[in-house]
Amino acid sequence: MKSDIHPNYDEATITCACGNVIKTRSTKKAMTVNTCSACHPYFTGAKTMVDTEGRVDSFKKRYAKFAK
């Protein structure tokens, strides 16, 4: 790498709105996020995807006219 053209890549702290603190490395020292893997419904299992019609059935119905 060329010297003196890249930003400093140091320790960083990411703070979530739920209070979770993640230590990582970044060019910014501190970041604040609204959701993280500890509070996001997809990762916690609090909410599941509801597929009423079925993705495969929907695909087949949509592209049935092209099938030969």
DANOR-V589207 format. One record per backbone hydrogen bond with DSSP energy under -0.5 kcal/mol. NH is the residue of the N-H (numbers start at 1). CO is the residue of the C=O. E is the energy in kcal/mol with one decimal. If there is no record, write none. Layout:
nh=NH co=CO e=E
nh=NH co=CO e=E
This chain:
nh=5 co=2 e=-0.6
nh=10 co=8 e=-0.7
nh=10 co=26 e=-1.7
nh=12 co=24 e=-3.3
nh=13 co=29 e=-2.1
nh=14 co=22 e=-3.0
nh=15 co=13 e=-0.5
nh=15 co=31 e=-2.8
nh=16 co=20 e=-2.8
nh=17 co=33 e=-1.0
nh=19 co=16 e=-1.3
nh=22 co=14 e=-2.9
nh=24 co=12 e=-2.5
nh=26 co=10 e=-2.5
nh=31 co=13 e=-2.5
nh=33 co=15 e=-2.3
nh=39 co=36 e=-0.9
nh=40 co=36 e=-2.0
nh=44 co=40 e=-2.1
nh=45 co=41 e=-1.3
nh=46 co=41 e=-0.7
nh=47 co=41 e=-1.3
nh=51 co=49 e=-0.6
nh=52 co=50 e=-0.7
nh=58 co=54 e=-2.4
nh=59 co=55 e=-2.1
nh=60 co=56 e=-2.7
nh=61 co=57 e=-2.4
nh=62 co=58 e=-2.1
nh=63 co=59 e=-2.2
nh=64 co=61 e=-0.6
nh=66 co=63 e=-1.0
nh=67 co=63 e=-0.6
nh=67 co=64 e=-0.8
